[in-house]
Amino acid sequence: MPFHDVQAVLFDLDGTLIDSAPDLGAAADKMRTDRGMPSLDPLLYRPMAGAGARGMLGIAFGITPEAAEFDELREEFYVNYETRMLANTFIFDGVPELVEALCARGLGWGVVTNKSERFTVPLTRAIPLFASAGAIISGDTTPFAKPHPEPLFEAARRLGIDPARCIYVGDDYRDIQAGRAAGMQTVAATYGYLGEEADATAWQANAAIASPLQLLQVLKQA
């Protein structure tokens, strides 16, 4: 589908703008080594980085949120992550240039993530890239998280832009679901944490990009 009258671009955070998999994986793996268990290959954690604690603990211990010990382990994981969430996290190549180009075109931009404010706020404040973002919405900023559209509606409200004039870019099916539910045009970031089982072609996004700067090609259609 052609893009039309775009006034703002919203992004998922982890796996779309930043690569936080090394620090997320390390936080979970420390829990294993603290218990005398062998360390796992970091590549095992990477495909599940977009699922946060649920994904990391699933890899590290093979448990699900239904497990009796999950809440306690999740808090331990959170504490580990807080101590190192900027140690090996980096912005994906091309993202600074992309944001600069969006600002040069007079387009608004922002972030909508399911990461809680406990982590989103200090992380984005520590990275200069986010100083020009017009909205940063966390998973607990509103009563809902993606795939519910309310976080995207909140971002559009803060930008003062009709949701129909926004593009939402993300690397997870929930991102595309949320964007579509909000009436936004959607772009699948296939360079993110899709995992081996994901098929982004089935998500029915308006477009897909294999690198951040490819979004500029998409915007030429707008």
MARBA-3410 file (N, C-alpha, C, O; in Angstrom, 1 decimal):
222
0.8,-1.2,0.0,0.0,0.0,0.0,0.9,1.2,0.0,1.9,1.3,0.7 ~ 0.5,2.3,-0.7,1.3,3.5,-0.7,1.1,4.3,0.6,0.1,4.2,1.2 ~ 2.2,4.9,1.0,2.2,5.8,2.2,1.7,7.1,1.8,2.0,7.6,0.7 ~ 0.9,7.8,2.7,0.4,9.1,2.3,0.3,10.0,3.4,0.1,9.6,4.6 ~ 0.7,11.3,3.2,0.5,12.4,4.1,1.1,12.0,5.5,0.5,12.2,6.5
2.4,11.5,5.5,3.0,11.2,6.8,3.5,12.4,7.5,4.2,13.3,6.8 ~ 3.2,12.6,8.7,3.6,13.7,9.5,4.5,13.3,10.7,5.2,14.2,11.3 ~ 4.5,12.0,11.0,5.4,11.5,12.1,5.7,10.1,12.0,4.9,9.3,11.4 ~ 6.8,9.7,12.5,7.2,8.3,12.6,7.5,7.9,14.0,8.2,8.5,14.7 ~ 6.8,6.8,14.4,7.0,6.2,15.7,7.7,4.9,15.6,7.5,4.2,14.6
8.5,4.6,16.6,9.4,3.4,16.6,9.2,2.6,17.8,9.0,3.1,18.9 ~ 9.3,1.3,17.7,9.6,0.4,18.8,11.0,0.7,19.2,11.7,1.4,18.5 ~ 11.4,0.3,20.4,12.8,0.6,20.9,13.7,-0.6,20.7,14.6,-0.5,19.8 ~ 13.6,-1.6,21.5,14.5,-2.7,21.4,14.4,-3.5,20.1,13.2,-3.9,19.8 ~ 15.4,-3.7,19.4,15.4,-4.4,18.2,15.0,-3.6,17.0,15.0,-4.1,15.9
14.7,-2.3,17.2,14.3,-1.4,16.1,15.2,-0.2,16.1,15.7,0.1,15.0 ~ 15.4,0.5,17.2,16.3,1.6,17.3,17.6,1.2,18.0,18.7,1.6,17.6 ~ 17.5,0.4,19.0,18.7,0.0,19.8,18.8,-1.5,19.8,17.8,-2.3,19.8 ~ 20.1,-2.0,19.9,20.3,-3.4,20.1,20.7,-3.7,21.6,21.8,-3.4,22.0 ~ 19.7,-4.1,22.3,19.9,-4.3,23.8,20.1,-5.8,24.1,20.2,-6.1,25.3
20.1,-6.6,23.1,20.2,-8.1,23.3,21.4,-8.5,24.2,21.2,-9.3,25.0 ~ 22.6,-7.9,23.9,23.7,-8.3,24.7,23.5,-8.1,26.2,23.9,-8.9,27.0 ~ 22.9,-7.0,26.6,22.8,-6.7,28.0,21.6,-7.5,28.6,21.7,-7.9,29.8 ~ 20.5,-7.6,27.9,19.4,-8.4,28.3,19.9,-9.9,28.6,19.6,-10.5,29.6 ~ 20.6,-10.4,27.6,21.1,-11.8,27.7,22.0,-12.0,28.9,22.0,-13.0,29.6
22.9,-11.0,29.0,23.9,-11.1,30.1,23.2,-11.0,31.5,23.7,-11.7,32.4 ~ 22.2,-10.2,31.6,21.5,-10.1,32.9,20.8,-11.5,33.3,20.9,-11.8,34.4 ~ 20.3,-12.2,32.3,19.7,-13.5,32.5,20.8,-14.5,32.8,20.7,-15.4,33.6 ~ 21.9,-14.4,32.0,22.9,-15.4,32.1,23.6,-15.3,33.5,24.1,-16.4,34.0 ~ 23.7,-14.2,34.0,24.3,-14.0,35.3,23.6,-14.8,36.4,24.1,-15.3,37.4
22.2,-14.9,36.2,21.4,-15.6,37.1,21.8,-17.1,37.1,21.8,-17.8,38.1 ~ 22.2,-17.6,35.9,22.6,-19.0,35.8,24.0,-19.2,36.5,24.1,-20.1,37.3 ~ 24.9,-18.3,36.1,26.2,-18.5,36.7,26.3,-18.3,38.2,27.0,-18.9,38.9 ~ 25.4,-17.4,38.7,25.3,-17.2,40.2,24.8,-18.5,40.9,25.0,-18.7,42.1 ~ 24.1,-19.3,40.1,23.6,-20.6,40.7,24.5,-21.8,40.3,24.1,-22.9,40.6
25.7,-21.5,39.8,26.6,-22.5,39.5,26.3,-23.3,38.2,26.8,-24.3,37.9 ~ 25.4,-22.7,37.4,25.0,-23.3,36.1,25.9,-22.8,35.0,26.5,-21.7,35.2 ~ 26.2,-23.5,34.0,27.1,-23.0,32.9,26.4,-21.9,32.1,25.2,-21.8,32.0 ~ 27.3,-21.0,31.7,26.8,-19.9,30.8,26.3,-20.4,29.5,26.9,-21.4,29.0 ~ 25.4,-19.7,28.9,24.8,-20.1,27.6,25.4,-19.2,26.5,25.8,-18.0,26.8
25.4,-19.6,25.3,25.9,-18.8,24.2,24.9,-17.6,24.1,23.7,-17.8,24.0 ~ 25.5,-16.4,24.0,24.6,-15.2,23.9,23.7,-15.2,22.7,22.6,-14.6,22.7 ~ 24.0,-16.0,21.7,23.2,-16.0,20.5,21.9,-16.8,20.8,20.9,-16.6,20.1 ~ 21.9,-17.6,21.9,20.6,-18.3,22.2,19.6,-17.3,22.8,18.4,-17.5,22.6 ~ 20.1,-16.2,23.4,19.2,-15.2,24.0,18.6,-14.3,23.0,17.5,-13.8,23.1
19.4,-14.0,22.0,19.1,-12.9,21.0,17.7,-12.9,20.4,17.0,-11.9,20.4 ~ 17.3,-14.1,19.9,16.0,-14.1,19.2,14.8,-13.7,20.1,13.7,-13.3,19.7 ~ 15.0,-13.9,21.5,13.9,-13.7,22.4,14.1,-12.3,23.1,13.4,-12.1,24.1 ~ 15.0,-11.5,22.7,15.3,-10.2,23.4,14.1,-9.3,23.4,13.9,-8.6,24.4 ~ 13.3,-9.4,22.4,12.1,-8.5,22.3,11.0,-8.9,23.3,10.1,-8.1,23.5
11.1,-10.1,23.9,10.1,-10.6,24.8,10.5,-10.2,26.2,9.8,-10.6,27.2 ~ 11.6,-9.5,26.5,12.0,-9.0,27.8,12.2,-10.2,28.8,12.8,-11.2,28.4 ~ 11.8,-10.0,30.0,12.0,-10.9,31.1,11.4,-12.3,30.7,12.1,-13.3,31.0 ~ 10.2,-12.3,30.2,9.6,-13.6,29.8,10.5,-14.4,28.8,10.7,-15.6,29.0 ~ 11.1,-13.7,27.8,11.9,-14.4,26.9,13.2,-14.8,27.4,13.7,-15.9,27.2
13.9,-13.9,28.2,15.2,-14.2,28.8,15.1,-15.3,29.8,16.0,-16.2,29.8 ~ 14.1,-15.3,30.7,14.0,-16.3,31.7,13.6,-17.7,31.0,14.0,-18.7,31.5 ~ 12.9,-17.6,29.9,12.5,-18.8,29.2,13.7,-19.5,28.7,13.9,-20.7,28.7 ~ 14.7,-18.7,28.2,15.9,-19.3,27.6,16.8,-19.8,28.8,17.4,-20.9,28.7 ~ 17.0,-18.9,29.8,17.9,-19.2,30.9,17.5,-20.4,31.7,18.3,-21.2,32.1
16.1,-20.5,32.0,15.7,-21.5,32.9,14.5,-22.4,32.4,14.1,-23.3,33.0 ~ 14.1,-22.1,31.2,13.0,-22.9,30.6,11.7,-22.8,31.3,10.9,-23.7,31.3 ~ 11.5,-21.6,31.9,10.2,-21.4,32.6,9.3,-20.4,31.9,9.8,-19.7,31.0 ~ 8.0,-20.4,32.3,7.1,-19.5,31.7,6.5,-18.6,32.8,6.7,-18.9,34.0 ~ 5.8,-17.6,32.5,5.2,-16.7,33.5,4.3,-17.4,34.5,3.9,-16.9,35.5
3.8,-18.6,34.1,2.9,-19.3,35.0,3.6,-20.1,36.1,3.0,-20.5,37.1 ~ 4.9,-20.2,36.0,5.7,-20.9,37.1,5.6,-20.1,38.4,5.6,-18.9,38.4 ~ 5.6,-20.8,39.5,5.4,-20.2,40.8,6.6,-19.3,41.1,6.4,-18.3,41.8 ~ 7.8,-19.6,40.7,9.0,-18.8,41.0,9.2,-17.7,40.0,10.2,-17.0,40.1 ~ 8.3,-17.5,39.0,8.6,-16.6,37.9,8.8,-15.1,38.4,9.7,-14.4,38.1
7.8,-14.7,39.3,7.9,-13.3,39.7,9.2,-13.0,40.5,9.7,-11.9,40.3 ~ 9.6,-13.9,41.3,10.9,-13.6,42.0,12.1,-13.6,41.1,12.9,-12.7,41.3 ~ 12.1,-14.5,40.2,13.2,-14.5,39.2,13.2,-13.3,38.3,14.2,-12.8,37.9 ~ 12.0,-12.9,38.0,11.9,-11.7,37.1,12.4,-10.5,37.8,13.1,-9.7,37.2 ~ 12.2,-10.3,39.1,12.7,-9.1,39.8,14.3,-9.2,39.9,14.9,-8.2,39.8
14.8,-10.4,40.1,16.2,-10.6,40.1,16.8,-10.2,38.7,17.9,-9.6,38.6 ~ 16.1,-10.7,37.7,16.6,-10.3,36.3,16.5,-8.8,36.1,17.5,-8.2,35.6 ~ 15.5,-8.1,36.6,15.4,-6.7,36.5,16.5,-6.0,37.2,17.1,-5.0,36.6 ~ 16.9,-6.4,38.4,18.0,-5.8,39.1,19.3,-6.0,38.4,20.1,-5.0,38.3 ~ 19.5,-7.2,37.9,20.7,-7.4,37.1,20.8,-6.5,35.8,21.8,-6.0,35.5
19.6,-6.4,35.2,19.6,-5.6,34.0,19.8,-4.1,34.3,20.5,-3.4,33.5 ~ 19.2,-3.6,35.4,19.4,-2.2,35.8,20.9,-1.9,35.9,21.3,-0.7,35.6 ~ 21.7,-2.8,36.4,23.1,-2.5,36.7,24.0,-2.5,35.5,25.1,-2.0,35.5 ~ 23.4,-2.9,34.3,24.3,-3.0,33.2,23.5,-2.7,31.8,24.0,-3.1,30.8 ~ 22.4,-2.0,31.9,21.6,-1.9,30.7,22.2,-1.0,29.6,21.7,-0.9,28.5
23.3,-0.3,29.9,24.0,0.5,28.9,25.5,0.0,28.7,26.3,0.6,28.0 ~ 25.8,-1.2,29.3,27.1,-1.7,29.1,27.5,-2.1,27.7,28.5,-1.7,27.2 ~ 26.6,-2.8,27.0,26.9,-3.3,25.7,25.7,-3.1,24.8,25.5,-3.7,23.7 ~ 24.8,-2.1,25.1,23.7,-1.8,24.3,24.1,-0.6,23.3,24.8,0.3,23.8 ~ 23.7,-0.7,22.1,24.1,0.3,21.1,23.0,0.6,20.1,22.1,-0.2,20.0
23.1,1.8,19.5,22.2,2.2,18.5,22.5,1.5,17.2,23.7,1.4,16.9 ~ 21.5,1.0,16.6,21.7,0.3,15.3,22.3,1.3,14.3,22.0,2.4,14.2 ~ 23.2,0.7,13.4,23.8,1.5,12.4,22.7,2.2,11.5,21.8,1.5,11.1 ~ 22.9,3.4,11.2,21.9,4.1,10.4,20.8,4.9,11.1,20.2,5.7,10.6 ~ 20.6,4.5,12.4,19.5,5.1,13.1,19.8,6.6,13.4,18.9,7.4,13.2
21.0,7.0,13.8,21.2,8.5,14.0,21.0,9.3,12.7,20.4,10.4,12.7 ~ 21.5,8.7,11.6,21.3,9.4,10.3,19.8,9.5,9.9,19.3,10.4,9.3 ~ 19.1,8.4,10.2,17.6,8.3,10.0,16.9,9.4,10.7,16.1,10.1,10.2 ~ 17.2,9.5,12.0,16.5,10.5,12.9,16.9,11.9,12.4,16.0,12.8,12.4 ~ 18.1,12.1,12.0,18.5,13.4,11.5,17.7,13.8,10.3,17.3,14.9,10.1
17.5,12.8,9.4,16.8,13.1,8.2,15.3,13.3,8.4,14.7,14.2,7.8 ~ 14.7,12.6,9.4,13.3,12.9,9.8,13.2,14.3,10.3,12.3,15.0,9.9 ~ 14.1,14.7,11.2,14.0,16.1,11.7,14.2,17.1,10.7,13.6,18.2,10.7 ~ 15.1,16.8,9.7,15.4,17.8,8.6,14.2,18.0,7.7,13.9,19.0,7.2 ~ 13.3,16.9,7.6,12.1,17.0,6.8,10.9,17.6,7.6,9.9,17.8,7.1
11.2,17.9,8.9,10.1,18.5,9.7,9.1,17.5,10.2,8.0,17.8,10.6 ~ 9.5,16.2,10.2,8.6,15.1,10.7,8.8,14.9,12.2,9.9,15.0,12.6 ~ 7.7,14.7,12.9,7.8,14.4,14.3,8.3,12.9,14.4,8.1,12.1,13.5 ~ 8.9,12.6,15.6,9.2,11.2,15.8,9.1,10.9,17.3,9.2,11.8,18.1 ~ 9.0,9.6,17.6,8.9,9.2,18.9,9.1,7.7,19.1,9.3,7.0,18.1
8.9,7.2,20.3,9.2,5.8,20.7,7.9,5.3,21.4,7.4,6.0,22.3 ~ 7.5,4.1,21.0,6.5,3.4,21.8,7.0,2.0,22.0,7.1,1.2,21.1 ~ 7.3,1.7,23.3,7.9,0.4,23.7,7.1,-0.3,24.8,6.4,0.4,25.5 ~ 7.2,-1.6,24.9,6.6,-2.3,26.0,7.6,-2.3,27.2,7.2,-2.9,28.2 ~ 8.8,-1.8,27.0,9.7,-1.7,28.2,9.1,-0.8,29.2,8.5,0.2,28.9
9.2,-1.2,30.5,8.6,-0.3,31.5,9.4,1.0,31.7,10.6,1.0,31.4 ~ 8.8,2.0,32.3,9.5,3.3,32.5,10.7,3.1,33.4,11.6,3.9,33.3 ~ 10.7,2.1,34.3,11.8,1.8,35.1,13.1,1.7,34.3,14.2,2.1,34.8 ~ 13.0,1.3,33.1,14.2,1.1,32.3,14.2,2.1,31.1,15.3,2.6,30.8 ~ 13.1,2.4,30.5,13.0,3.3,29.4,13.5,4.7,29.7,14.3,5.3,28.9
13.1,5.2,30.9,13.4,6.6,31.2,15.0,6.8,31.4,15.5,7.7,30.7 ~ 15.6,6.0,32.2,17.1,6.2,32.3,17.8,5.9,31.1,18.8,6.5,30.8 ~ 17.4,4.9,30.3,18.1,4.5,29.1,18.0,5.6,28.1,19.0,6.0,27.5 ~ 16.8,6.2,27.8,16.7,7.2,26.8,17.3,8.5,27.2,17.7,9.3,26.4 ~ 17.3,8.8,28.5,18.0,10.0,29.0,19.5,9.9,28.8,20.1,11.0,28.7
20.0,8.7,28.9,21.5,8.6,28.8,22.0,8.6,27.4,23.2,8.7,27.1 ~ 21.1,8.4,26.4,21.5,8.4,25.0,21.0,9.6,24.3,19.8,9.9,24.1 ~ 22.0,10.5,23.8,21.6,11.8,23.2,20.6,11.7,22.0,19.9,12.6,21.8 ~ 20.6,10.6,21.3,19.7,10.4,20.2,18.3,10.8,20.5,17.6,11.4,19.7 ~ 17.8,10.5,21.8,16.4,10.6,22.1,16.0,12.0,22.6,14.9,12.2,22.9
17.0,12.9,22.6,16.7,14.3,23.0,15.7,14.9,22.1,14.9,15.8,22.5 ~ 15.7,14.6,20.8,14.8,15.2,19.9,13.4,14.5,19.7,12.6,14.9,18.9 ~ 13.2,13.4,20.4,12.0,12.6,20.3,10.8,13.4,20.9,11.0,14.0,22.0 ~ 9.7,13.5,20.2,8.6,14.3,20.7,7.7,13.5,21.7,6.9,14.1,22.4 ~ 7.9,12.2,21.7,7.1,11.4,22.7,7.9,10.1,22.9,8.4,9.5,22.0
8.0,9.7,24.2,8.5,8.4,24.6,7.5,7.7,25.5,7.4,8.1,26.6 ~ 6.9,6.7,25.0,5.8,6.0,25.7,6.3,4.6,26.0,6.8,3.8,25.2 ~ 6.2,4.2,27.3,6.7,2.9,27.8,5.5,2.0,28.0,4.3,2.4,27.8 ~ 5.8,0.8,28.3,4.7,-0.2,28.4,3.8,0.0,29.6,2.6,-0.5,29.6 ~ 4.2,0.9,30.6,3.3,1.2,31.7,3.0,2.7,31.7,2.5,3.2,32.8
3.2,3.4,30.6,2.8,4.8,30.6,1.3,4.9,30.6,0.7,5.8,31.2 ~ 0.6,4.0,29.9,-0.9,4.0,29.8,-1.3,2.7,30.5,-0.4,1.9,30.9 ~ -2.5,2.5,30.7,-3.0,1.2,31.4,-2.8,0.0,30.5,-3.0,-1.2,30.9 ~ -2.3,0.2,29.2,-2.3,-0.9,28.3,-0.9,-1.0,27.7,-0.1,0.0,27.6 ~ -0.5,-2.2,27.2,0.7,-2.3,26.4,0.4,-2.9,25.0,-0.7,-3.4,24.8
1.3,-2.8,24.1,1.1,-3.4,22.8,0.9,-4.9,22.9,1.5,-5.5,23.7 ~ -0.1,-5.5,22.2,-0.6,-5.0,20.9,-1.8,-4.0,21.0,-2.4,-3.7,20.0 ~ -2.2,-3.6,22.2,-3.3,-2.7,22.4,-2.8,-1.3,21.7,-1.7,-1.0,21.9 ~ -3.7,-0.6,21.1,-3.3,0.6,20.4,-3.2,1.8,21.3,-2.6,2.8,20.8 ~ -3.6,1.8,22.5,-3.6,3.0,23.4,-2.2,3.6,23.5,-2.1,4.8,23.5
-1.1,2.8,23.7,0.2,3.5,23.8,0.5,4.3,22.5,1.1,5.4,22.6 ~ 0.1,3.8,21.3,0.3,4.6,20.1,-0.6,5.8,20.0,-0.1,6.8,19.5 ~ -1.8,5.7,20.5,-2.7,6.8,20.5,-2.1,7.9,21.4,-2.1,9.1,21.1 ~ -1.5,7.5,22.6,-0.9,8.5,23.5,0.3,9.2,22.9,0.4,10.4,23.1 ~ 1.1,8.4,22.1,2.2,9.1,21.4,1.7,10.1,20.4,2.3,11.2,20.3
0.7,9.7,19.7,0.2,10.7,18.7,-0.4,11.9,19.3,-0.3,13.0,18.8 ~ -1.1,11.7,20.5,-1.6,12.9,21.2,-0.5,13.8,21.7,-0.6,15.0,21.5 ~ 0.6,13.2,22.2,1.7,14.1,22.6,2.4,14.8,21.5,2.9,15.9,21.7 ~ 2.4,14.2,20.3,2.9,14.8,19.1,2.0,15.8,18.5,2.4,16.7,17.7 ~ 0.7,15.7,18.9,-0.3,16.6,18.3,-0.6,16.2,16.8,-0.9,17.1,16.0
-0.5,14.9,16.5,-0.7,14.5,15.1,-1.7,13.4,15.1,-1.8,12.5,15.9 ~ -2.6,13.4,14.1,-3.6,12.4,13.8,-2.9,11.0,13.6,-1.9,10.9,12.9 ~ -3.3,10.0,14.4,-2.7,8.7,14.2,-2.7,8.2,12.7,-1.7,7.5,12.4 ~ -3.6,8.6,11.9,-3.6,8.2,10.5,-2.5,8.8,9.7,-2.2,8.4,8.6 ~ -1.9,9.8,10.3,-0.7,10.5,9.6,0.6,10.0,10.2,1.6,10.6,10.0
0.6,8.9,11.0,1.8,8.4,11.6,2.1,7.0,10.9,1.3,6.3,10.5 ~ 3.4,6.7,10.9,3.9,5.4,10.6,4.5,4.8,11.9,5.1,5.5,12.7 ~ 4.2,3.5,12.1,4.8,2.8,13.2,5.7,1.7,12.7,5.3,0.9,11.9 ~ 7.0,1.7,13.2,8.0,0.8,12.8,8.4,-0.1,14.0,8.7,0.4,15.0 ~ 8.3,-1.4,13.7,8.7,-2.3,14.8,9.1,-3.7,14.3,8.9,-4.0,13.1
9.8,-4.4,15.2,10.4,-5.7,14.7,9.6,-6.9,15.3,10.1,-8.0,15.3 ~ 8.4,-6.7,15.8,7.6,-7.8,16.4,6.2,-7.7,15.8,5.7,-6.6,15.5 ~ 5.5,-8.9,15.7,4.2,-8.9,15.2,3.2,-8.0,16.1,2.3,-7.4,15.5 ~ 3.5,-8.0,17.4,2.7,-7.1,18.2,2.7,-5.6,17.8,1.8,-4.9,17.9 ~ 3.9,-5.2,17.3,4.0,-3.8,16.8,3.1,-3.6,15.7,2.4,-2.5,15.6
3.1,-4.5,14.7,2.2,-4.3,13.6,0.8,-4.4,13.9,0.0,-3.6,13.4 ~ 0.4,-5.3,14.8,-1.0,-5.4,15.3,-1.4,-4.1,16.0,-2.5,-3.5,15.7 ~ -0.5,-3.5,16.8,-0.8,-2.3,17.5,-1.0,-1.1,16.5,-1.9,-0.3,16.6 ~ 0.0,-1.0,15.6,-0.1,0.0,14.6,-1.4,0.0,13.8,-2.0,1.0,13.5 ~ -1.7,-1.2,13.3,-2.9,-1.3,12.5,-4.2,-1.0,13.3,-5.1,-0.3,12.8
-4.2,-1.4,14.6,-5.3,-1.2,15.5,-5.5,0.3,15.7,-6.6,0.8,16.0 ~ -4.4,1.1,15.7,-4.4,2.5,15.9,-4.7,3.3,14.6,-4.7,4.5,14.6 ~ -4.8,2.6,13.5,-5.1,3.2,12.2,-3.8,3.8,11.6,-3.9,4.7,10.7 ~ -2.7,3.4,12.1,-1.4,3.9,11.5,-0.9,3.0,10.4,-1.3,1.8,10.3 ~ -0.1,3.6,9.5,0.6,2.8,8.5,1.8,2.1,9.2,2.4,2.7,10.1
2.1,0.9,8.8,3.1,0.1,9.6,4.3,-0.4,8.7,4.1,-0.6,7.5 ~ 5.4,-0.5,9.4,6.6,-1.0,8.7,7.3,-2.0,9.6,7.5,-1.8,10.8 ~ 7.6,-3.2,9.1,8.2,-4.3,9.8,9.7,-4.1,9.7,10.3,-4.0,8.6 ~ 10.4,-4.0,10.8,11.9,-3.9,10.8,12.4,-5.4,10.9,12.5,-5.9,12.0 ~ 12.8,-5.9,9.7,13.2,-7.3,9.7,14.7,-7.5,10.2,15.1,-8.7,10.2
15.4,-6.5,10.5,16.7,-6.6,11.1,16.7,-6.8,12.6,17.8,-7.0,13.2 ~ 15.5,-6.8,13.2,15.4,-6.9,14.7,15.4,-8.3,15.2,16.0,-9.2,14.6 ~ 14.7,-8.4,16.3,14.7,-9.7,17.0,13.5,-10.6,16.6,12.7,-11.0,17.4 ~ 13.5,-10.9,15.3,12.3,-11.7,14.8,12.3,-13.1,15.3,11.3,-13.7,15.6 ~ 13.5,-13.7,15.5,13.5,-15.1,15.8,13.4,-16.0,14.6,12.9,-15.6,13.6
13.7,-17.3,14.7,13.7,-18.2,13.6,12.3,-18.5,13.1,12.2,-18.8,11.9 ~ 11.4,-18.5,14.0,10.0,-18.9,13.6,9.2,-17.8,13.0,8.1,-18.0,12.4 ~ 9.6,-16.5,13.1,8.8,-15.4,12.7,8.8,-15.3,11.2,9.8,-15.5,10.5 ~ 7.7,-14.9,10.6,7.5,-14.7,9.2,6.9,-13.3,9.0,5.7,-13.2,9.0 ~ 7.7,-12.3,8.9,7.2,-10.9,8.8,6.3,-10.7,7.6,5.5,-9.8,7.6
6.5,-11.5,6.6,5.6,-11.3,5.4,4.1,-11.6,5.7,3.2,-11.2,5.0 ~ 3.9,-12.4,6.8,2.5,-12.7,7.2,1.9,-11.7,8.1,0.7,-11.8,8.5 ~ 2.7,-10.6,8.5,2.2,-9.7,9.5,1.2,-8.6,8.8,0.5,-7.9,9.5 ~ 1.3,-8.5,7.5,0.4,-7.6,6.8,0.8,-6.1,7.1,0.0,-5.2,7.1 ~ 2.1,-5.9,7.3,2.6,-4.5,7.4,2.5,-3.9,6.0,2.5,-4.6,5.0
2.5,-2.5,6.0,2.5,-1.8,4.7,3.8,-1.9,4.0,3.8,-1.8,2.7 ~ 4.9,-2.1,4.7,6.2,-2.3,4.1,7.1,-3.0,5.1,6.8,-3.1,6.2 ~ 8.3,-3.4,4.6,9.3,-4.0,5.4,10.6,-3.4,5.1,10.9,-3.1,3.9 ~ 11.5,-3.3,6.1,12.8,-2.7,5.8,13.9,-3.7,6.4,13.7,-4.2,7.5 ~ 15.0,-3.8,5.8,16.1,-4.7,6.2,17.2,-3.9,6.9,18.1,-4.5,7.4
17.1,-2.6,7.0,18.0,-1.7,7.7,17.3,-0.4,8.0,16.3,-0.1,7.3 ~ 17.7,0.3,9.0,17.0,1.5,9.4,16.9,2.5,8.3,15.8,3.1,8.0 ~ 18.0,2.8,7.5,18.0,3.8,6.5,17.0,3.5,5.3,16.7,4.4,4.6 ~ 16.6,2.2,5.2,15.7,1.9,4.1,14.3,2.6,4.4,13.5,2.7,3.4 ~ 14.1,3.0,5.6,12.8,3.7,5.8,12.7,5.0,5.0,11.6,5.4,4.7
13.9,5.6,4.7,13.9,6.8,3.9,13.3,6.5,2.5,12.7,7.4,1.9 ~ 13.6,5.3,2.0,13.1,5.0,0.7,11.6,4.8,0.8,10.8,5.2,-0.1 ~ 11.1,4.2,1.9,9.7,4.1,2.1,9.0,5.5,2.2,7.9,5.7,1.6 ~ 9.6,6.4,2.8,9.0,7.7,3.0,9.0,8.5,1.7,8.2,9.5,1.6 ~ 9.8,8.1,0.7,9.7,8.7,-0.6,8.3,8.5,-1.3,7.9,9.2,-2.2
7.7,7.4,-0.8,6.3,7.1,-1.3,5.3,8.0,-0.6,4.1,8.1,-1.1 ~ 5.6,8.7,0.5,4.7,9.4,1.3,4.3,10.7,0.7,3.5,11.5,1.2
END
